[in-house]
Amino acid sequence: MTNALDQIGECRAATASSHQFRLIVGIPSAGRRDILAAVTPHIARQTRLPDEIVVCVPSIEDADREALSRLPCPVRVLVSAKGSCRQRNHILESVPEADIVVFLDDDFLMAPPYLEQTEAIFAANPDVDICTGNVIADGITGPGISVTEGWQMLRPHGRPKGKHLPVSPTYTGYGCNMAVRMSAVRIGGLRFDENLPLYGWLEDVDFSRIAARYGRVVSSPHLVGVHLGTKVGRTSGVRFGYSQIANPIYLMRKETMTARHAWVQMGRNLVANIVKIWKPEPWIDRRGRLRGNMLAFSDLIAGRLTPQNIERLD
């Protein structure tokens, strides 16, 4: 992992004196320059701007620095080795003064009050270490959602809903929008598990269950967002299919995922790949995923199953 970073933005809006925390938005991205450039301008619509946006990419060419520099708050671009977990960890390590880091996927749109209400939830609930929002539409389960369509869905959610912001316990934060209290990160030495390479599938579950040892993991219906589910730059079908088996078994052995959750997760994905291989969705490589499933089971029987094996697959 390199330490290269590029300060590309200057603050054009002073931090409001009413802010209780130093709140950072962290965005790992790879090979998705255009979607990153299309989504990040919408952060300027927030009723509470982040104190800084930190983008982490494997190549400086993955970030449109000119587009990012137009945002009304400081922006940094970090360069690290490729991999969701590695990039998230680099963000954590680069913000020693942060109180809250809101991790967003590069294709996640927040309703305007999202950050303001995140800060309010953490202030009102000092025992909350992770808070995840209400994804009202998730393009990952379909062909994807355009930026324009996503923003139209968020228009009814443009105003804060009041001061009472209830939260509910949840098993895991959703990695596309997951706010983390940094005091818990420091006390527990929390990091995303870099043994889950590349797309890092289920890294949010692993991180959440470790964080749950120190405080509560919750969700809020008031933190509204849309996950566009952009298909560009995602892991190949074979690799993702392998991870569908290897990663739950790894987390089960690590005891950050229960056996029930792991087997339900694997069973659901395996059945979907088998059933839908005959009439696959145009945006999903079901044949590749099923092949990856079978390779993982073969490695499990042979005693060589590990999530890192995807790095040698096509």
Buried (B, 14 or more C-beta within 10 A) or exposed (E): BEEEBBEBBEBEEEBEEEBEBBBBBBBBBBBBBEBBBBBBBBBEBBBBBBBBBBBBBBEBEBBBBEBBEEBBBBBBBBBBEBBBBBBBBBBBBBBEEBBBBBBBBBBBBBBBBBBBBBBBBBBEBEEBBBBBBBBBBBBBEEEBBEBEBBBEBBEEBEEBEEEEBEBEEBEBBBBBBBBBBBBBBEEBEBBBBBBBBBBBBBBBBBBBBBBBEBBBBBBBEBBBBBBBBBBEBBBBBBBBBBBBBBBBBBBBEEEBBEEEBBBEBBEEBBEBBEEBBEEBEEBBBBBBBBBBBBBBBEBBEEEEBBBEBBEEBE
